[in-house]
Amino acid sequence: MWIVPVKPPFIKTLESKVDLTEWSERSLDFPLFARVLGVRTETVDSDRTRNKQYWKSMESGDPLLVYRSDTERYVGFGAIGAKAQTTYFDKAYWDDAGALSVFTVTDYDDSLDLEPEQVNSVLEYEESFRPCGLSKVSDDRPINDLLFFLDVNRNRVTT
């Protein structure tokens, strides 16, 4: 499971599907319309190196939890789709933010509105934890408990 903090201007390519027919480098892995996010990976500092390693290890179908940094709320849930290295989105949508490692978000559900403390409690994180940069939830954390918690909060399961 991935925790993906999202800041403006990335929100616009997550909230609505983007028309990718103008993207000349689009591979057949990418649909014509998709929700797209990016990761800053193109500098040599340690955070960007970690981001690059994480991005490379993402697999299609991996669940992801979206955290809006500007509102400090978890706002969405989905899965990793296709990945690519490109400047297209950075230039066309993200104001040259430096996010050249991109991925589509599939099965996106934006019905979440959770405080960080709620997710932190389920994952057994420190109460004050706030995501800063792409994060992989460690396999030794109670990921299944979090998935169930998210299903309940999205009205997919009743208790």
C-alpha positions in Angstrom: 0.0 0.0 0.0 1.2 3.5 -0.9 0.4 6.8 0.8 0.5 9.6 -1.8 0.5 13.2 -0.5 -1.0 15.5 -3.2 -0.6 19.3 -3.4 -2.0 21.7 -5.9 -1.5 21.6 -8.9 -1.5 17.8 -8.9 -5.1 17.8 -7.6 -6.6 18.7 -11.0 -5.2 15.6 -12.7 -6.4 13.4 -9.9 -10.0 14.8 -9.4 -10.9 14.5 -13.0 -9.7 12.2 -15.8 -7.3 13.9 -18.2 -7.6 13.6 -22.0 -4.4 11.9 -23.0 -5.0 11.9 -26.8 -2.7 14.9 -27.1 0.2 13.1 -25.4 2.4 12.1 -28.4 4.5 9.7 -26.2 1.6 7.8 -24.8 2.2 4.1 -24.7 -0.6 1.6 -25.2 -0.4 0.9 -21.4 -2.0 4.3 -20.9 -5.8 4.7 -21.5 -7.0 7.7 -23.6 -8.5 9.2 -20.4 -7.0 8.7 -16.9 -6.4 10.2 -13.5 -2.7 10.9 -13.3 -0.2 11.7 -10.5 3.5 12.3 -10.5 6.5 11.9 -8.3 9.4 14.2 -8.1 12.4 12.0 -8.9 14.8 14.0 -11.1 17.3 15.5 -8.6 20.0 13.9 -6.6 18.9 14.7 -3.1 18.0 11.7 -0.8 14.3 12.4 -0.9 14.2 12.2 -4.7 16.4 9.1 -4.7 13.9 7.4 -2.3 11.0 8.6 -4.5 12.6 7.1 -7.6 13.2 3.8 -5.8 9.6 3.8 -4.6 8.2 4.7 -8.0 10.2 1.9 -9.6 8.8 -0.6 -7.1 5.1 0.4 -7.6 3.1 -2.3 -9.3 -0.1 -2.1 -11.2 -3.0 -2.9 -8.8 -1.1 -1.8 -5.6 -3.6 0.1 -3.4 -3.0 3.8 -2.7 -4.3 6.3 -0.2 -4.4 9.9 -1.1 -3.5 12.6 1.4 -4.1 16.3 0.6 -1.3 18.2 2.2 -3.1 21.5 1.9 -6.1 20.3 3.9 -4.3 17.7 6.0 -7.0 15.1 5.2 -7.1 11.7 3.6 -9.4 12.2 0.7 -9.2 9.3 -1.7 -8.4 5.7 -2.3 -7.5 3.9 -5.5 -4.9 1.7 -7.2 -1.7 2.2 -9.2 -2.2 1.8 -12.9 0.3 2.4 -15.7 3.6 4.2 -15.2 5.9 6.3 -17.4 8.8 8.7 -17.4 7.7 11.9 -19.2 7.8 15.7 -19.1 4.4 15.9 -20.6 2.3 16.3 -17.5 4.8 18.4 -15.7 4.7 20.9 -18.4 1.0 20.7 -19.4 -0.6 20.5 -16.0 1.8 20.8 -13.0 3.6 24.1 -13.6 7.0 22.5 -14.0 6.9 21.0 -10.5 9.6 18.4 -11.4 7.4 15.3 -11.3 8.6 13.3 -14.3 7.8 9.8 -12.9 4.1 9.5 -13.5 1.4 6.9 -12.9 -2.3 6.5 -13.5 -4.7 6.1 -10.6 -7.4 3.5 -11.3 -10.6 2.7 -9.3 -10.4 6.1 -7.7 -12.9 6.9 -4.9 -12.9 10.4 -3.5 -15.5 9.8 -0.8 -13.0 9.7 2.0 -12.6 12.5 4.5 -10.4 11.2 7.2 -8.2 13.0 9.8 -4.6 11.8 9.8 -5.0 10.6 13.4 -7.7 8.1 12.2 -5.3 6.4 9.7 -2.4 6.7 12.1 -4.3 4.9 14.7 -5.1 1.9 12.4 -1.6 1.7 11.1 -0.1 2.1 14.6 1.8 5.2 13.6 2.6 8.1 15.9 -0.5 10.3 16.3 1.3 13.3 15.0 2.6 11.6 11.8 1.9 13.5 8.5 2.9 12.1 5.1 5.7 14.1 3.5 6.6 12.6 0.1 5.6 9.3 -1.3 5.5 6.6 1.3 5.2 2.8 1.2 3.3 1.3 4.1 5.5 -1.4 5.6 4.3 -4.9 5.2 4.4 -5.4 9.0 1.7 -2.8 9.5 -1.9 -3.9 9.7 -2.7 -3.1 6.1 -5.7 -5.4 6.0 -7.2 -3.6 9.0 -6.7 -0.3 7.1 -8.3 -1.7 4.0 -11.3 -2.8 6.1 -11.4 0.6 7.8 -11.4 2.4 4.4 -14.2 0.1 3.1 -16.3 0.9 6.2 -15.7 4.7 5.7 -16.6 4.4 2.0 -19.8 2.6 3.0 -18.7 -0.6 1.2 -19.1 -2.6 4.4 -21.4 -2.3 7.3 -20.3 -3.2 10.8 
